[in-house]
């Protein structure tokens, strides 16, 4: 049974707050988002969050995950202000209940930085990512995917703010680590290499 069939079967045979049905709904919403069907993703995830908000405590991990996924769908749907409002609440709750070095709040802070960036609040995004990068540098291996992704995102934002030297140094580190840990044709490695080449050319021409 495919995910859509599982969800629609659950709609007909299970109560809305059934954990298995909610899992299918969450997974299908994420799949729709990845597939570019953002409106469908928003519709599913809004319904899921509405139900979970009535049946789960506000700090429940599943509710917070659903809210974060909905917020990211909002960003791609152009509803950035809504996304920021949700993510700020998610991050606030997580920082009250989890260690700051826990990977879940760090990922949520990265999501919030993405929303800030989409809203043009680049300085806020940078401030948030700097904290994430600093913590991950103490808790994750230097070739860890999440750590390198945070550094990559921060480097691109620093470049946009005109901090070219710092951005280029950070992107150089990302490229070196990805060259050590990823194959030559890996999209993440190639994207970082492309950015570094762009930075070098821009500085030479400037």
C-alpha positions in Angstrom: 0.0 0.0 0.0 1.5 3.4 -1.0 1.6 6.3 1.4 -1.4 8.1 -0.2 -3.5 4.9 -0.1 -2.5 4.4 3.6 -3.5 7.9 4.5 -6.9 7.8 2.7 -7.6 4.4 4.2 -6.9 5.9 7.6 -9.2 8.8 6.9 -12.1 6.4 6.4 -11.3 3.8 9.1 -9.3 5.5 11.9 -10.0 8.4 14.3 -8.1 11.7 13.4 -5.9 11.4 16.5 -4.8 7.8 15.8 -1.0 7.8 16.0 -0.6 5.6 12.9 -2.9 7.8 10.8 -1.1 10.9 12.0 2.2 9.4 11.0 0.9 8.7 7.5 -0.5 12.3 7.3 2.8 13.8 8.4 4.9 11.7 6.1 2.6 12.4 3.1 2.7 16.1 3.8 6.5 16.0 3.8 6.4 13.9 0.6 4.1 16.4 -1.1 6.5 19.3 -0.1 9.5 17.5 -1.4 7.6 16.8 -4.6 6.8 20.5 -5.1 3.1 20.1 -4.3 3.3 22.8 -1.6 -0.4 23.6 -1.5 -1.3 20.0 -0.8 1.5 19.8 1.8 0.2 22.9 3.6 -3.4 21.6 3.6 -2.4 18.3 5.1 0.0 19.7 7.7 -2.4 22.4 8.8 -5.1 19.8 9.5 -2.5 17.6 11.3 -1.2 20.5 13.5 -4.8 21.6 14.3 -5.7 18.1 15.6 -2.4 17.6 17.5 -2.7 21.0 19.2 -5.9 19.8 20.7 -4.7 16.4 21.8 -1.0 16.7 22.7 0.9 19.0 25.1 2.6 21.9 23.5 6.1 20.5 24.1 5.3 17.1 22.6 8.0 16.1 20.1 5.5 15.0 17.4 3.5 18.3 17.6 6.7 20.3 17.4 7.9 18.3 14.4 4.5 18.8 12.6 4.6 22.5 13.3 8.2 22.8 11.9 7.3 20.9 8.7 4.2 23.1 8.3 6.3 26.2 8.8 8.8 25.1 6.1 5.9 24.5 3.8 4.7 28.0 4.5 8.1 29.4 3.6 7.9 27.8 0.1 4.2 28.8 -0.2 5.2 32.5 0.4 3.6 32.6 3.9 6.9 33.6 5.5 5.4 35.6 8.4 3.3 32.6 9.5 6.4 30.4 9.3 8.5 32.7 11.4 5.7 32.9 14.1 5.5 29.1 14.3 9.2 28.5 14.3 10.0 31.1 16.9 7.5 29.3 19.2 9.0 25.9 18.4 12.5 27.0 19.1 11.4 28.7 22.3 9.8 25.5 23.6 12.7 23.3 22.6 15.2 25.5 24.3 13.2 25.2 27.5 13.0 21.4 27.4 16.2 20.2 25.6 19.9 20.7 26.0 21.2 23.5 23.6 23.5 21.0 22.0 20.7 18.6 21.2 20.4 18.1 17.4 16.6 18.7 17.3 16.6 22.4 18.5 19.7 23.1 16.4 17.8 21.9 13.3 14.8 24.0 14.3 17.0 27.0 14.7 18.4 26.4 11.2 14.8 26.2 9.9 14.1 29.5 11.6 17.2 31.0 10.0 15.9 29.9 6.6 12.6 31.6 7.3 14.4 34.8 8.4 16.4 34.7 5.2 13.3 34.3 3.1 11.8 37.4 4.9 14.9 39.4 4.2 16.0 39.5 7.8 19.6 38.4 6.9 21.2 39.7 10.1 18.9 37.7 12.3 19.5 34.6 10.2 23.3 35.1 10.5 23.1 35.6 14.3 21.1 32.4 14.7 23.3 30.3 12.4 26.5 31.6 14.1 25.1 30.1 17.4 24.3 26.8 15.6 27.7 26.6 14.0 29.5 27.4 17.2 27.6 24.6 19.1 28.0 22.1 16.3 31.7 22.7 16.2 31.9 21.5 19.8 29.6 18.5 19.4 29.8 17.1 15.8 32.7 15.7 13.8 34.1 18.2 11.2 32.8 16.2 8.3 29.2 15.7 9.8 26.5 16.6 7.2 24.6 18.9 9.6 27.7 20.8 10.7 28.8 21.4 7.1 25.3 22.4 6.0 25.1 25.0 8.7 28.6 26.3 7.8 27.6 26.4 4.1 24.4 28.4 4.8 26.2 30.8 7.1 29.0 31.4 4.5 26.5 32.3 1.9 24.7 34.7 4.2 28.0 36.3 5.3 28.8 36.8 1.6 25.5 38.6 1.1 26.3 40.9 4.0 29.6 41.8 2.4 31.8 39.9 4.9 33.6 38.3 1.9 36.8 37.3 3.6 35.1 35.4 6.4 32.6 33.9 4.0 35.3 32.6 1.7 37.3 31.1 4.6 34.3 29.3 5.9 33.3 28.0 2.4 36.9 26.9 1.8 36.6 24.7 5.0 33.3 23.3 3.8 34.7 22.4 0.4 37.8 20.7 2.0 35.6 18.7 4.3 33.2 17.7 1.6 36.0 16.7 -0.7 37.3 14.4 2.0 34.0 12.8 2.7 31.9 12.9 -0.5 32.3 11.7 -4.0 33.3 14.0 -6.8 29.8 14.1 -8.3 27.9 14.6 -5.1 25.4 17.5 -5.4 26.3 19.0 -2.0 30.0 18.9 -2.8 29.6 20.4 -6.2 27.3 23.1 -4.9 29.9 24.2 -2.3 32.7 24.1 -4.9 30.6 26.2 -7.2 30.0 28.8 -4.5 33.7 28.9 -3.7 34.6 29.4 -7.3 32.1 32.2 -7.5 33.6 33.9 -4.5 37.1 33.6 -5.9 36.1 35.1 -9.2 34.1 37.9 -7.6 37.1 38.9 -5.4 39.5 38.8 -8.3 37.2 40.9 -10.5 36.5 43.4 -7.6 
